[in-house]
Amino acid sequence: MDKKAKNILFKTYWKSGWIDKKDRHTPPADLAYAKEKGLMFDPRTISHDACLALILDILPNISTQHVAKAFLSSLSTRRLDRRSGLSSYFIAKQLTPHQYTKVVSGQSLDPHGNVTHISYTCGVCRDSKYGIIGNECYDKVDLNVLNFERIKWGGVRHGDLIYTLFDLEQLQAAAIPDPTTEDIEIFNNILTVIENSQPDDYPSALEKNLAAVIKSTKEERQVLIEILACIDLLKPTSYDRPTRGKHDWTFVTYWRGEDKYNKEALQQYFGTYML
C-alpha cells in the first residue's frame, strides 16, 4: 500500500478523531495521486438492483480460500483492509437475486408525536440473515470514507449493500500473499483464547482477552470479533439471552464464553490452514 496515498486518505477524515464533514477537503493534486494509487475514488451512484447484480456477478470469482488467505495474512501485518472481505463474502453469499422491495425502516417524530421523516430499505435484504441494509438508490456515495474505515479498522459498515460491493471489488483486485507461520500462530492463539473463555463471558471480555495475543487497538479487536461472528465462527447456541449496558455489537451480541467457537465454520473457511 502506497504510504503517501494512505496518508492523504487518512488526513481527509481523521485528526485525533473524526474531522467534521464540513471541514473535510482533499487538495486536487493529492486526490489525483491517491486515486492513481487506488486508495481514493470518485463518488458512486448506483441503484439497489444494479448493486446487487454486480455483487452476484463478482461472488463466483472469489474463492473461499482467497478470502481466508486475505484474513489470515492480515493478522501479523495489520493490513486490516484484507480482513474486512471475509464478512462481506459471507454476507454476499446470503443474497439472492431480487428487485428492490420498499419497506419502512424507521421514522422520526416531533415533540407532538407527528412523523417528520420516514426512512426506507429493501425488505428482501432486511429479511436476510443479520438484516442487510439496501437503499433503493445510492447517490454519490463517498467511497473514500468506506476505504478509510476498511484500512483503519477493518470496516465498520458490514451489511450495507454498497459496502459489500465495494469491499468485494477491492478484495477481488488485491494481490494477497500466503499467510506466514506467524499469521497461523496468531490465529491459533486467538482460537485458544476463545476456547478458554469463561462460560459467562460477554463479547467485551473476549475483546480484552485478545489483547494478549494480537497487536491491535480496542476498536480493531472489536471489528475482528464482529467479523468472526458474522461468519458463524463465534456462533451463539441461544439468541434468547439478555444484553447489558450500551454497546455497538451487531453479529456477536448473543455470543457467550460457553459457546466457544464453531468448529464447522472453522473447517469451512480455514481448514486448509488448520492441518
CYANA upper distance limits for C-alpha pairs under 8 A (distance plus 0.5 A):
  1 MET  CA      6 LYS  CA      7.83
  2 ASP  CA      6 LYS  CA      6.70
  2 ASP  CA     37 LYS  CA      7.29
  3 LYS  CA      7 ASN  CA      6.59
  4 LYS  CA      8 ILE  CA      6.78
  4 LYS  CA     34 ALA  CA      8.30
  5 ALA  CA      9 LEU  CA      6.76
  5 ALA  CA     30 ASP  CA      8.26
  5 ALA  CA     33 TYR  CA      7.13
  5 ALA  CA     34 ALA  CA      4.96
  5 ALA  CA     37 LYS  CA      7.11
  5 ALA  CA     39 LEU  CA      6.96
  6 LYS  CA     10 PHE  CA      6.64
  6 LYS  CA     34 ALA  CA      7.88
  6 LYS  CA     39 LEU  CA      7.28
  7 ASN  CA     11 LYS  CA      6.48
  8 ILE  CA     12 THR  CA      6.90
  8 ILE  CA     26 THR  CA      7.96
  8 ILE  CA     30 ASP  CA      7.00
  8 ILE  CA     31 LEU  CA      8.01
  8 ILE  CA     34 ALA  CA      7.32
  9 LEU  CA     13 TYR  CA      7.59
  9 LEU  CA     34 ALA  CA      7.70
  9 LEU  CA     39 LEU  CA      7.66
  9 LEU  CA     40 MET  CA      7.34
  9 LEU  CA    144 ASN  CA      7.82
  9 LEU  CA    148 PHE  CA      7.11
 10 PHE  CA     14 TRP  CA      6.13
 10 PHE  CA    148 PHE  CA      7.00
 11 LYS  CA     15 LYS  CA      7.17
 12 THR  CA     19 ILE  CA      8.00
 12 THR  CA     24 ARG  CA      6.07
 12 THR  CA     25 HIS  CA      6.46
 12 THR  CA     26 THR  CA      6.42
 13 TYR  CA     18 TRP  CA      6.31
 13 TYR  CA     19 ILE  CA      5.70
 13 TYR  CA     20 ASP  CA      8.43
 13 TYR  CA     24 ARG  CA      6.90
 13 TYR  CA    145 VAL  CA      7.78
 13 TYR  CA    148 PHE  CA      8.20
 14 TRP  CA     18 TRP  CA      5.21
 14 TRP  CA     19 ILE  CA      5.85
 15 LYS  CA     19 ILE  CA      6.84
 19 ILE  CA     23 ASP  CA      7.00
 19 ILE  CA     24 ARG  CA      6.89
 20 ASP  CA     24 ARG  CA      7.03
 26 THR  CA     30 ASP  CA      6.95
 26 THR  CA     31 LEU  CA      6.34
 27 PRO  CA     31 LEU  CA      6.60
 28 PRO  CA     32 ALA  CA      6.60
 29 ALA  CA     33 TYR  CA      6.78
 30 ASP  CA     34 ALA  CA      6.68
 31 LEU  CA     35 LYS  CA      6.54
 31 LEU  CA     40 MET  CA      7.46
 32 ALA  CA     36 GLU  CA      6.61
 33 TYR  CA     37 LYS  CA      6.89
 34 ALA  CA     38 GLY  CA      6.82
 34 ALA  CA     39 LEU  CA      5.89
 34 ALA  CA     40 MET  CA      5.79
 35 LYS  CA     39 LEU  CA      6.21
 35 LYS  CA     40 MET  CA      5.01
 35 LYS  CA     41 PHE  CA      6.08
 39 LEU  CA    144 ASN  CA      8.01
 39 LEU  CA    147 ASN  CA      7.64
 40 MET  CA    143 LEU  CA      7.93
 40 MET  CA    144 ASN  CA      5.79
 40 MET  CA    147 ASN  CA      8.04
 41 PHE  CA    143 LEU  CA      6.73
 41 PHE  CA    144 ASN  CA      6.56
 42 ASP  CA    142 ASP  CA      8.06
 42 ASP  CA    143 LEU  CA      7.77
 43 PRO  CA    140 LYS  CA      5.25
 43 PRO  CA    141 VAL  CA      5.67
 43 PRO  CA    142 ASP  CA      5.55
 43 PRO  CA    143 LEU  CA      6.61
 44 ARG  CA    138 TYR  CA      7.91
 44 ARG  CA    139 ASP  CA      7.23
 44 ARG  CA    140 LYS  CA      5.22
 44 ARG  CA    141 VAL  CA      5.50
 44 ARG  CA    142 ASP  CA      7.42
 44 ARG  CA    143 LEU  CA      7.53
 45 THR  CA    137 CYS  CA      7.90
 45 THR  CA    138 TYR  CA      5.78
 45 THR  CA    139 ASP  CA      4.95
 45 THR  CA    140 LYS  CA      5.24
 45 THR  CA    141 VAL  CA      6.81
 46 ILE  CA     50 ALA  CA      6.91
 46 ILE  CA     51 CYS  CA      6.80
 46 ILE  CA    137 CYS  CA      6.45
 46 ILE  CA    138 TYR  CA      5.73
 46 ILE  CA    139 ASP  CA      7.14
 47 SER  CA     51 CYS  CA      6.51
 47 SER  CA    135 ASN  CA      8.28
 47 SER  CA    136 GLU  CA      6.44
 47 SER  CA    137 CYS  CA      4.67
 47 SER  CA    138 TYR  CA      6.40
 48 HIS  CA     52 LEU  CA      6.60
 48 HIS  CA     99 GLN  CA      8.29
 48 HIS  CA    100 TYR  CA      6.78
 48 HIS  CA    134 GLY  CA      6.91
 48 HIS  CA    135 ASN  CA      6.45
 48 HIS  CA    136 GLU  CA      5.48
 48 HIS  CA    137 CYS  CA      6.02
 48 HIS  CA    138 TYR  CA      7.75
 48 HIS  CA    161 LEU  CA      8.31
 49 ASP  CA     53 ALA  CA      6.64
 49 ASP  CA     98 HIS  CA      7.95
 49 ASP  CA     99 GLN  CA      6.27
 49 ASP  CA    100 TYR  CA      6.81
 49 ASP  CA    136 GLU  CA      8.35
 50 ALA  CA     54 LEU  CA      6.73
 51 CYS  CA     55 ILE  CA      6.85
 51 CYS  CA    161 LEU  CA      7.73
 51 CYS  CA    162 ILE  CA      7.25
 51 CYS  CA    165 LEU  CA      7.28
 52 LEU  CA     56 LEU  CA      6.75
 52 LEU  CA     97 PRO  CA      7.83
 52 LEU  CA    161 LEU  CA      7.85
 52 LEU  CA    165 LEU  CA      8.34
 53 ALA  CA     57 ASP  CA      6.65
 53 ALA  CA     97 PRO  CA      7.82
 54 LEU  CA     58 ILE  CA      6.65
 54 LEU  CA    165 LEU  CA      7.68
 55 ILE  CA     59 LEU  CA      6.57
 55 ILE  CA     92 ALA  CA      7.39
 55 ILE  CA    164 THR  CA      8.03
 55 ILE  CA    165 LEU  CA      5.97
 55 ILE  CA    168 LEU  CA      8.07
 56 LEU  CA     60 PRO  CA      7.92
 56 LEU  CA     92 ALA  CA      7.95
 56 LEU  CA     95 LEU  CA      8.36
 56 LEU  CA     96 THR  CA      8.46
 56 LEU  CA     97 PRO  CA      8.27
 57 ASP  CA     61 ASN  CA      8.30
 58 ILE  CA     62 ILE  CA      7.45
 58 ILE  CA    168 LEU  CA      7.89
 58 ILE  CA    169 GLU  CA      8.00
 58 ILE  CA    172 GLN  CA      8.42
 59 LEU  CA     89 TYR  CA      7.94
 59 LEU  CA     92 ALA  CA      7.70
 59 LEU  CA     93 LYS  CA      8.08
 59 LEU  CA    168 LEU  CA      8.34
 61 ASN  CA    172 GLN  CA      8.20
 62 ILE  CA     66 HIS  CA      7.07
 62 ILE  CA     67 VAL  CA      7.86
 62 ILE  CA    172 GLN  CA      6.94
 63 SER  CA     67 VAL  CA      7.04
 64 THR  CA     68 ALA  CA      6.66
 64 THR  CA    269 TYR  CA      6.84
 65 GLN  CA     69 LYS  CA      6.40
 65 GLN  CA    269 TYR  CA      7.49
 65 GLN  CA    270 PHE  CA      8.22
 65 GLN  CA    272 THR  CA      8.47
 66 HIS  CA     70 ALA  CA      6.67
 66 HIS  CA    176 ILE  CA      8.17
 67 VAL  CA     71 PHE  CA      6.80
 67 VAL  CA     85 GLY  CA      6.98
 67 VAL  CA     86 LEU  CA      6.01
 67 VAL  CA     89 TYR  CA      7.97
 67 VAL  CA    171 LEU  CA      8.38
 68 ALA  CA     72 LEU  CA      6.63
 68 ALA  CA     86 LEU  CA      7.31
 68 ALA  CA    269 TYR  CA      6.46
 68 ALA  CA    270 PHE  CA      6.69
 69 LYS  CA     73 SER  CA      6.48
 69 LYS  CA    176 ILE  CA      7.60
 69 LYS  CA    177 PRO  CA      7.96
 69 LYS  CA    178 ASP  CA      6.66
 69 LYS  CA    179 PRO  CA      6.69
 70 ALA  CA     74 SER  CA      6.93
 70 ALA  CA     82 ARG  CA      5.64
 70 ALA  CA     83 ARG  CA      6.79
 70 ALA  CA     85 GLY  CA      8.27
 70 ALA  CA     86 LEU  CA      8.45
 70 ALA  CA    176 ILE  CA      6.32
 70 ALA  CA    177 PRO  CA      7.97
 70 ALA  CA    178 ASP  CA      8.46
 70 ALA  CA    179 PRO  CA      8.40
 71 PHE  CA     75 LEU  CA      7.67
 71 PHE  CA     82 ARG  CA      6.21
 71 PHE  CA     83 ARG  CA      4.81
 71 PHE  CA     84 SER  CA      7.95
 71 PHE  CA     85 GLY  CA      8.06
 71 PHE  CA     86 LEU  CA      7.04
 72 LEU  CA     83 ARG  CA      8.06
 72 LEU  CA    179 PRO  CA      6.25
 72 LEU  CA    183 ASP  CA      6.39
 72 LEU  CA    184 ILE  CA      7.45
 72 LEU  CA    187 PHE  CA      7.71
 73 SER  CA     77 THR  CA      7.46
 73 SER  CA     79 ARG  CA      8.31
 73 SER  CA     82 ARG  CA      8.16
 73 SER  CA    176 ILE  CA      8.23
 73 SER  CA    177 PRO  CA      7.25
 73 SER  CA    178 ASP  CA      7.02
 73 SER  CA    179 PRO  CA      4.97
 73 SER  CA    180 THR  CA      7.43
 73 SER  CA    183 ASP  CA      6.51
 74 SER  CA     78 ARG  CA      5.65
 74 SER  CA     79 ARG  CA      5.21
 74 SER  CA     80 LEU  CA      6.43
 74 SER  CA     81 ASP  CA      8.45
 74 SER  CA     82 ARG  CA      6.42
 74 SER  CA     83 ARG  CA      6.43
 74 SER  CA    183 ASP  CA      8.10
 75 LEU  CA     79 ARG  CA      7.87
 75 LEU  CA    183 ASP  CA      6.05
 75 LEU  CA    186 ILE  CA      7.32
 75 LEU  CA    187 PHE  CA      7.98
 75 LEU  CA    214 ILE  CA      7.83
 76 SER  CA    182 GLU  CA      7.09
 76 SER  CA    183 ASP  CA      5.94
 76 SER  CA    186 ILE  CA      7.89
 76 SER  CA    214 ILE  CA      8.29
 76 SER  CA    215 LYS  CA      8.27
 78 ARG  CA    215 LYS  CA      8.45
 78 ARG  CA    216 SER  CA      8.32
 79 ARG  CA     83 ARG  CA      7.63
 79 ARG  CA    151 ILE  CA      7.45
 80 LEU  CA     84 SER  CA      7.19
 80 LEU  CA    150 ARG  CA      7.01
 80 LEU  CA    151 ILE  CA      5.87
 80 LEU  CA    152 LYS  CA      7.17
 80 LEU  CA    153 TRP  CA      6.62
 80 LEU  CA    154 GLY  CA      4.98
 81 ASP  CA     85 GLY  CA      8.06
 81 ASP  CA    147 ASN  CA      8.44
 81 ASP  CA    150 ARG  CA      5.20
 81 ASP  CA    151 ILE  CA      5.05
 81 ASP  CA    152 LYS  CA      8.12
 81 ASP  CA    153 TRP  CA      8.21
 81 ASP  CA    154 GLY  CA      5.65
 81 ASP  CA    155 GLY  CA      7.71
 82 ARG  CA    154 GLY  CA      7.98
 82 ARG  CA    171 LEU  CA      7.57
 83 ARG  CA    154 GLY  CA      6.31
 83 ARG  CA    224 LEU  CA      8.38
 84 SER  CA     88 SER  CA      7.29
 84 SER  CA    150 ARG  CA      7.03
 84 SER  CA    154 GLY  CA      5.39
 84 SER  CA    155 GLY  CA      6.17
 84 SER  CA    167 ASP  CA      7.74
 84 SER  CA    227 ILE  CA      7.83
 85 GLY  CA     89 TYR  CA      6.36
 85 GLY  CA    167 ASP  CA      6.42
 85 GLY  CA    168 LEU  CA      6.71
 85 GLY  CA    171 LEU  CA      6.71
 86 LEU  CA     90 PHE  CA      6.90
 86 LEU  CA    227 ILE  CA      7.51
 86 LEU  CA    231 ILE  CA      8.11
 87 SER  CA     91 ILE  CA      6.58
 87 SER  CA    158 HIS  CA      7.45
 87 SER  CA    227 ILE  CA      5.87
 87 SER  CA    228 LEU  CA      8.23
 87 SER  CA    230 CYS  CA      6.36
 87 SER  CA    231 ILE  CA      6.67
 88 SER  CA     92 ALA  CA      6.49
 88 SER  CA    158 HIS  CA      6.85
 88 SER  CA    159 GLY  CA      7.82
 88 SER  CA    164 THR  CA      5.67
 88 SER  CA    167 ASP  CA      7.18
 88 SER  CA    168 LEU  CA      7.22
 89 TYR  CA     93 LYS  CA      6.82
 89 TYR  CA    164 THR  CA      8.24
 89 TYR  CA    168 LEU  CA      7.46
 90 PHE  CA     94 GLN  CA      7.38
 90 PHE  CA    230 CYS  CA      7.86
 90 PHE  CA    231 ILE  CA      6.46
 91 ILE  CA     95 LEU  CA      7.60
 91 ILE  CA    129 LYS  CA      8.42
 91 ILE  CA    132 ILE  CA      8.50
 91 ILE  CA    159 GLY  CA      7.19
 91 ILE  CA    164 THR  CA      8.10
 91 ILE  CA    230 CYS  CA      8.37
 92 ALA  CA    164 THR  CA      7.46
 94 GLN  CA    128 SER  CA      7.16
 94 GLN  CA    129 LYS  CA      7.29
 95 LEU  CA    125 CYS  CA      7.89
 95 LEU  CA    128 SER  CA      7.71
 98 HIS  CA    124 VAL  CA      8.02
100 TYR  CA    122 CYS  CA      5.95
100 TYR  CA    123 GLY  CA      8.19
100 TYR  CA    124 VAL  CA      8.05
100 TYR  CA    134 GLY  CA      8.40
100 TYR  CA    136 GLU  CA      6.71
101 THR  CA    121 THR  CA      8.19
101 THR  CA    122 CYS  CA      5.35
101 THR  CA    123 GLY  CA      5.90
101 THR  CA    124 VAL  CA      6.97
102 LYS  CA    120 TYR  CA      6.87
102 LYS  CA    121 THR  CA      6.36
102 LYS  CA    122 CYS  CA      5.61
102 LYS  CA    123 GLY  CA      6.62
102 LYS  CA    136 GLU  CA      8.16
103 VAL  CA    120 TYR  CA      5.99
103 VAL  CA    121 THR  CA      6.11
103 VAL  CA    122 CYS  CA      6.55
103 VAL  CA    123 GLY  CA      5.96
104 VAL  CA    118 ILE  CA      7.49
104 VAL  CA    119 SER  CA      6.46
104 VAL  CA    120 TYR  CA      4.92
104 VAL  CA    121 THR  CA      6.87
105 SER  CA    118 ILE  CA      8.19
105 SER  CA    119 SER  CA      6.02
105 SER  CA    120 TYR  CA      5.35
105 SER  CA    121 THR  CA      6.27
106 GLY  CA    118 ILE  CA      6.38
106 GLY  CA    119 SER  CA      5.69
106 GLY  CA    120 TYR  CA      7.42
107 GLN  CA    115 VAL  CA      7.25
107 GLN  CA    116 THR  CA      7.93
107 GLN  CA    117 HIS  CA      5.89
107 GLN  CA    118 ILE  CA      4.74
107 GLN  CA    119 SER  CA      6.45
108 SER  CA    115 VAL  CA      6.26
108 SER  CA    116 THR  CA      5.99
108 SER  CA    117 HIS  CA      5.51
108 SER  CA    118 ILE  CA      7.00
109 LEU  CA    113 GLY  CA      5.73
109 LEU  CA    114 ASN  CA      5.73
109 LEU  CA    115 VAL  CA      5.02
109 LEU  CA    116 THR  CA      5.90
109 LEU  CA    117 HIS  CA      7.72
110 ASP  CA    114 ASN  CA      5.91
110 ASP  CA    115 VAL  CA      7.07
110 ASP  CA    116 THR  CA      6.86
120 TYR  CA    135 ASN  CA      7.75
121 THR  CA    125 CYS  CA      8.47
121 THR  CA    126 ARG  CA      7.74
121 THR  CA    133 ILE  CA      6.90
121 THR  CA    134 GLY  CA      5.87
121 THR  CA    135 ASN  CA      5.71
121 THR  CA    136 GLU  CA      7.46
122 CYS  CA    126 ARG  CA      6.58
122 CYS  CA    133 ILE  CA      7.56
122 CYS  CA    134 GLY  CA      5.55
122 CYS  CA    135 ASN  CA      6.81
122 CYS  CA    136 GLU  CA      7.52
123 GLY  CA    127 ASP  CA      6.60
124 VAL  CA    128 SER  CA      7.08
125 CYS  CA    131 GLY  CA      6.87
125 CYS  CA    132 ILE  CA      5.47
125 CYS  CA    133 ILE  CA      6.82
125 CYS  CA    134 GLY  CA      6.50
126 ARG  CA    130 TYR  CA      8.32
126 ARG  CA    131 GLY  CA      4.70
126 ARG  CA    132 ILE  CA      5.46
126 ARG  CA    133 ILE  CA      6.59
126 ARG  CA    134 GLY  CA      7.86
127 ASP  CA    131 GLY  CA      6.05
127 ASP  CA    132 ILE  CA      8.00
128 SER  CA    132 ILE  CA      6.98
130 TYR  CA    159 GLY  CA      8.14
130 TYR  CA    251 PHE  CA      7.58
131 GLY  CA    159 GLY  CA      7.65
132 ILE  CA    159 GLY  CA      5.22
132 ILE  CA    160 ASP  CA      6.27
132 ILE  CA    161 LEU  CA      7.20
133 ILE  CA    159 GLY  CA      6.57
133 ILE  CA    160 ASP  CA      5.10
133 ILE  CA    161 LEU  CA      6.41
134 GLY  CA    160 ASP  CA      6.91
134 GLY  CA    161 LEU  CA      5.91
134 GLY  CA    162 ILE  CA      8.34
135 ASN  CA    161 LEU  CA      8.28
138 TYR  CA    162 ILE  CA      8.02
142 ASP  CA    146 LEU  CA      7.61
143 LEU  CA    147 ASN  CA      6.77
143 LEU  CA    166 PHE  CA      8.21
144 ASN  CA    148 PHE  CA      6.58
145 VAL  CA    149 GLU  CA      6.71
146 LEU  CA    150 ARG  CA      6.77
146 LEU  CA    155 GLY  CA      7.79
146 LEU  CA    157 ARG  CA      8.38
146 LEU  CA    163 TYR  CA      7.52
147 ASN  CA    151 ILE  CA      6.68
147 ASN  CA    155 GLY  CA      8.36
148 PHE  CA    152 LYS  CA      6.51
149 GLU  CA    153 TRP  CA      6.16
149 GLU  CA    154 GLY  CA      6.97
149 GLU  CA    155 GLY  CA      5.46
149 GLU  CA    156 VAL  CA      6.86
150 ARG  CA    154 GLY  CA      4.82
150 ARG  CA    155 GLY  CA      4.45
150 ARG  CA    156 VAL  CA      7.79
151 ILE  CA    155 GLY  CA      7.75
153 TRP  CA    219 GLU  CA      7.14
153 TRP  CA    220 GLU  CA      5.63
153 TRP  CA    223 VAL  CA      7.22
154 GLY  CA    220 GLU  CA      7.49
154 GLY  CA    223 VAL  CA      6.94
154 GLY  CA    224 LEU  CA      8.01
155 GLY  CA    223 VAL  CA      7.82
156 VAL  CA    223 VAL  CA      7.66
157 ARG  CA    163 TYR  CA      6.92
158 HIS  CA    163 TYR  CA      7.11
158 HIS  CA    164 THR  CA      7.20
159 GLY  CA    163 TYR  CA      7.81
159 GLY  CA    164 THR  CA      7.20
160 ASP  CA    164 THR  CA      6.73
161 LEU  CA    165 LEU  CA      6.90
162 ILE  CA    166 PHE  CA      6.73
163 TYR  CA    167 ASP  CA      6.34
164 THR  CA    168 LEU  CA      6.61
165 LEU  CA    169 GLU  CA      6.64
166 PHE  CA    170 GLN  CA      6.80
167 ASP  CA    171 LEU  CA      6.64
168 LEU  CA    172 GLN  CA      6.45
169 GLU  CA    173 ALA  CA      6.83
170 GLN  CA    174 ALA  CA      6.63
179 PRO  CA    183 ASP  CA      6.18
179 PRO  CA    184 ILE  CA      7.33
180 THR  CA    184 ILE  CA      6.99
181 THR  CA    185 GLU  CA      6.66
182 GLU  CA    186 ILE  CA      6.64
183 ASP  CA    187 PHE  CA      6.77
184 ILE  CA    188 ASN  CA      6.64
184 ILE  CA    273 TYR  CA      7.83
185 GLU  CA    189 ASN  CA      6.64
186 ILE  CA    190 ILE  CA      6.72
186 ILE  CA    213 VAL  CA      7.04
186 ILE  CA    214 ILE  CA      7.02
187 PHE  CA    191 LEU  CA      6.82
188 ASN  CA    192 THR  CA      6.70
189 ASN  CA    193 VAL  CA      6.75
189 ASN  CA    213 VAL  CA      6.68
190 ILE  CA    194 ILE  CA      6.83
190 ILE  CA    210 LEU  CA      7.10
190 ILE  CA    213 VAL  CA      7.09
190 ILE  CA    214 ILE  CA      8.27
191 LEU  CA    195 GLU  CA      6.55
191 LEU  CA    261 TYR  CA      7.96
192 THR  CA    196 ASN  CA      6.58
193 VAL  CA    197 SER  CA      6.82
193 VAL  CA    206 LEU  CA      8.25
193 VAL  CA    209 ASN  CA      7.38
193 VAL  CA    210 LEU  CA      7.18
194 ILE  CA    206 LEU  CA      7.53
194 ILE  CA    257 GLY  CA      7.77
194 ILE  CA    260 LYS  CA      6.12
194 ILE  CA    261 TYR  CA      7.14
195 GLU  CA    257 GLY  CA      8.44
195 GLU  CA    260 LYS  CA      5.50
195 GLU  CA    261 TYR  CA      7.23
196 ASN  CA    260 LYS  CA      8.20
197 SER  CA    201 ASP  CA      6.91
197 SER  CA    206 LEU  CA      7.64
197 SER  CA    257 GLY  CA      5.32
197 SER  CA    258 GLU  CA      7.60
197 SER  CA    260 LYS  CA      7.42
198 GLN  CA    257 GLY  CA      5.67
198 GLN  CA    258 GLU  CA      7.05
199 PRO  CA    256 ARG  CA      7.05
199 PRO  CA    257 GLY  CA      4.86
199 PRO  CA    258 GLU  CA      4.34
199 PRO  CA    259 ASP  CA      8.03
200 ASP  CA    256 ARG  CA      6.43
200 ASP  CA    257 GLY  CA      6.04
200 ASP  CA    258 GLU  CA      7.01
201 ASP  CA    205 ALA  CA      6.23
201 ASP  CA    206 LEU  CA      7.52
201 ASP  CA    256 ARG  CA      5.89
201 ASP  CA    257 GLY  CA      5.08
201 ASP  CA    258 GLU  CA      8.08
202 TYR  CA    206 LEU  CA      7.30
202 TYR  CA    255 TRP  CA      7.37
202 TYR  CA    256 ARG  CA      5.66
202 TYR  CA    257 GLY  CA      7.05
203 PRO  CA    207 GLU  CA      6.74
203 PRO  CA    225 ILE  CA      8.35
203 PRO  CA    252 VAL  CA      7.34
203 PRO  CA    253 THR  CA      7.66
203 PRO  CA    255 TRP  CA      7.21
203 PRO  CA    256 ARG  CA      7.26
203 PRO  CA    257 GLY  CA      8.46
204 SER  CA    208 LYS  CA      6.98
205 ALA  CA    209 ASN  CA      6.75
206 LEU  CA    210 LEU  CA      6.64
206 LEU  CA    257 GLY  CA      8.42
207 GLU  CA    211 ALA  CA      7.45
207 GLU  CA    218 LYS  CA      7.65
207 GLU  CA    221 ARG  CA      6.31
207 GLU  CA    222 GLN  CA      6.66
207 GLU  CA    225 ILE  CA      7.76
208 LYS  CA    218 LYS  CA      8.17
210 LEU  CA    214 ILE  CA      6.92
210 LEU  CA    221 ARG  CA      7.70
211 ALA  CA    215 LYS  CA      7.31
211 ALA  CA    216 SER  CA      7.29
211 ALA  CA    217 THR  CA      8.38
211 ALA  CA    218 LYS  CA      8.34
211 ALA  CA    221 ARG  CA      8.11
216 SER  CA    220 GLU  CA      6.34
216 SER  CA    221 ARG  CA      6.92
217 THR  CA    221 ARG  CA      6.83
218 LYS  CA    222 GLN  CA      6.72
219 GLU  CA    223 VAL  CA      6.86
220 GLU  CA    224 LEU  CA      6.63
221 ARG  CA    225 ILE  CA      6.62
222 GLN  CA    226 GLU  CA      6.77
223 VAL  CA    227 ILE  CA      6.64
224 LEU  CA    228 LEU  CA      6.85
225 ILE  CA    229 ALA  CA      6.63
225 ILE  CA    234 LEU  CA      8.40
225 ILE  CA    252 VAL  CA      7.72
226 GLU  CA    230 CYS  CA      6.47
226 GLU  CA    249 TRP  CA      7.78
226 GLU  CA    250 THR  CA      7.60
226 GLU  CA    251 PHE  CA      6.18
226 GLU  CA    252 VAL  CA      6.31
227 ILE  CA    231 ILE  CA      7.08
227 ILE  CA    251 PHE  CA      8.36
228 LEU  CA    232 ASP  CA      6.99
228 LEU  CA    233 LEU  CA      5.76
228 LEU  CA    234 LEU  CA      6.31
229 ALA  CA    233 LEU  CA      6.04
229 ALA  CA    234 LEU  CA      4.85
229 ALA  CA    235 LYS  CA      6.63
229 ALA  CA    251 PHE  CA      5.97
229 ALA  CA    252 VAL  CA      5.65
230 CYS  CA    234 LEU  CA      8.21
230 CYS  CA    251 PHE  CA      5.86
230 CYS  CA    252 VAL  CA      7.86
231 ILE  CA    265 ALA  CA      7.60
232 ASP  CA    262 ASN  CA      7.26
232 ASP  CA    265 ALA  CA      6.63
233 LEU  CA    261 TYR  CA      5.97
233 LEU  CA    262 ASN  CA      5.30
233 LEU  CA    263 LYS  CA      7.78
233 LEU  CA    264 GLU  CA      8.46
233 LEU  CA    265 ALA  CA      5.73
233 LEU  CA    266 LEU  CA      6.70
234 LEU  CA    252 VAL  CA      7.41
234 LEU  CA    255 TRP  CA      7.11
234 LEU  CA    259 ASP  CA      7.95
234 LEU  CA    260 LYS  CA      7.54
234 LEU  CA    261 TYR  CA      5.64
234 LEU  CA    262 ASN  CA      6.67
235 LYS  CA    252 VAL  CA      8.08
235 LYS  CA    255 TRP  CA      6.74
235 LYS  CA    259 ASP  CA      7.42
235 LYS  CA    261 TYR  CA      7.30
235 LYS  CA    262 ASN  CA      6.72
236 PRO  CA    252 VAL  CA      8.29
236 PRO  CA    254 TYR  CA      6.25
236 PRO  CA    255 TRP  CA      4.94
236 PRO  CA    256 ARG  CA      7.34
236 PRO  CA    259 ASP  CA      6.52
237 THR  CA    255 TRP  CA      8.08
237 THR  CA    259 ASP  CA      6.73
238 SER  CA    254 TYR  CA      7.65
238 SER  CA    255 TRP  CA      8.47
239 TYR  CA    254 TYR  CA      6.20
240 ASP  CA    254 TYR  CA      8.35
241 ARG  CA    254 TYR  CA      6.81
242 PRO  CA    254 TYR  CA      8.41
243 THR  CA    253 THR  CA      7.93
243 THR  CA    254 TYR  CA      7.98
249 TRP  CA    253 THR  CA      5.81
255 TRP  CA    259 ASP  CA      7.12
256 ARG  CA    260 LYS  CA      8.12
261 TYR  CA    266 LEU  CA      8.49
262 ASN  CA    266 LEU  CA      6.86
263 LYS  CA    267 GLN  CA      6.64
264 GLU  CA    268 GLN  CA      6.62
265 ALA  CA    269 TYR  CA      6.68
266 LEU  CA    270 PHE  CA      5.90
266 LEU  CA    271 GLY  CA      6.84
267 GLN  CA    271 GLY  CA      4.57
267 GLN  CA    272 THR  CA      8.29
267 GLN  CA    274 MET  CA      8.29
270 PHE  CA    274 MET  CA      6.76
271 GLY  CA    275 LEU  CA      7.35
